């Protein structure tokens, strides 16, 4: 490519015009691909690796073209974007080839808070689950770090062990040696090895962050996944910092304990490479500890979960070395304690003074005493059901209660239910047919799964606060503000909304079965009614379909745990999140782009800014038709039509509102030009002064784009990009209004003002309040408001654009009026009331009739 | 629900397809055998007659077209549903001439394949006396 000095030459309008058009199209296509990938992670689609590779390839080609385009428009101002693309796509390609965990970029040691989840091949099964539990479910996990499988490989390499291990394993498999002898040789060679200096250094560095003693546990790859190695590998409790390296090697060596060898052979895993990560966590000095089974493994009480508890450290319960209390609690709300069996507890395990554990007698009174309070029991039950709901499989959970009475989650893994106690080969199809069906074959699947609970309708903040754990959320819209209660929901059913919106993303993140576009859901599903939502079949049953819930729980694998889904989720972390929201932030640069979404956002913003660059604009647009919109509203709006945005036969440079063909601009103008919108409230500034301030060209308001002091709309038939300087506000609206809902979006950005920051912040709170009511996802920061809404049908986009039009009028001078924080709700209410007067609310009659 | 369950074979060398389809179709009341190795599936077809065979087109060893013709030869009443990738779309269209019931392109929705299978089942049940 020819390198041109930035700013040296300007591209002529025809080329610029064409590039801008292509850029918009490409931007749209990338957005659609991102949405597609997001949807695929919901489980309704069946896809393979090839699909992922093809999609990513297509995405990369589009983005390369966009980078080329924005550089053409801007005379090569953004060549650094090429390295942004490399930075993002090289790891993506490595992921697709399945190579990443061998790469040198992978850490030897990583803290649990910072580890990337969905990477069991690096973290091992146990640590991977804990990372998810900590980061996604926010349950209290003792802090610590993981010595990764990469450290294990480095250990083998440096000690020249790979070949030898392989040889011994082969000799054993061939029957030349017995397992005791083989195990001894294998383990000895590991214990005699030296921990590589870099690995040891990293371990020390992480250990310094914590204080006191550590619990060191195995986290083998494959462990705690479909196959459980429960108890086969070693754990060391109460390890002092100086003992960490030794404990690390001991845990590595336990990979080749005789029982582990036999087990791996029986599971036919001997041929696969074994890999061991080691989990190191701060020691919990537990007064009580134990285990929860979310299902009764005896099969006698299938509707209950069972909590085991005893005094001291967990070994007593895990190894069954002493008396253990047993609590049987119903799985269904209100989680009644059905029975408790209090054992005589004569001994306990505790941390020994010099490190390690010791067994001690339990004092007389405590021997017969119940080890759990009602409150702790309820906490554990609540955690257990949350974990089961998330992992979609019965769980076996280890927990501890520390001396100050705080509960800690030590680990959670799939509970092995013996086939013999699984319900007899019932015909699930026939059983389900016995339950009444409330809703069938409607809606779009956001996340596949089955969830059951009482219906809870949520329409406002108050509704969110009373939303009970494990209820089925029923809503009119998938409004982004509902996100807070998603983790508590057993399932989500919405009448409207998109499978690609913010709430859908959150539902997938928390693996909550969700269905949108279910017409009349809020009529059919009434408050408190118990239902079972099966989004895999798109059926909602009346009542709790226990057999179906059980059927789902005992399937061999939850789709979320399939390698393809893990891969997709890892890819999505490099694709979908948007970090660059504010163009005024210092990191709004090519270097600041962390994801694909950031890159296209950056390019879009810069391409538009290029059009808005005033000095260039005048030069560049010489001879280009620019319309001036003529109306009573003194906006002085300039309009550039990219095609089909205005009526074909217009003479001169004047454009009248009725000549606008662009659907989004038309809708916005309709709102803005409604009677009373432009100047309803008397603003305490004289009319002349106000008009002056309205049409004034602002040189450089803090937070506004410099030298962009005029109002411009770039349009085509379905697209609008609008820049407004009103008073001292800077307002950007970017919208598409297409017949196809999945192509549509509205992006709204509002910043700046004439008053002090406090008042301007009040205005942004006002905007946030109003926009949330209309289901925008709103982010505010100081006086900046960024709001967006996606994938709505054209009539809904239209309605919202009209509202934005009115908001533009309403907020012109609003910061002057908002004198107190208390004024915010009042003004928001006033605005919403005004909306109500002029037309029925969006959740009103027109949707209830539904559209067949 | 008919007392006699229809038997379905699912064949795809991507394990994820088998793992997802088997329980989804079982829930609809079918009896499902899933295979990731085409020679194994071929062997099975020679032993048992399936009402419906769902097969990927492009596989290592024996490809979907061979499976299709073998299934039809053994048991003309078998309805075959072909799964295709984007690249094999042309072959898929050819397969229509070979008596394929329908084909479905990857990636597809669970509900789409369930719908196709239900249609095939209705046809089979309709043609049985």
Interface residues (C-beta under 8 A of the other chain):
Chain A: X40 X44 X45 X46 X47 X48 X49 X50 X51 X54 X427 X428 X429 X430 X432 X433 X445 X448 X536 X537 X538 X551 X555 X556 X557 X559 X562 X563 X564
Chain B: X1 X14 X16 X17 X19 X20 X21 X23 X24 X26 X27 X28 X29 X85 X86 X106 X107 X108 X109 X110 X111 X113 X114
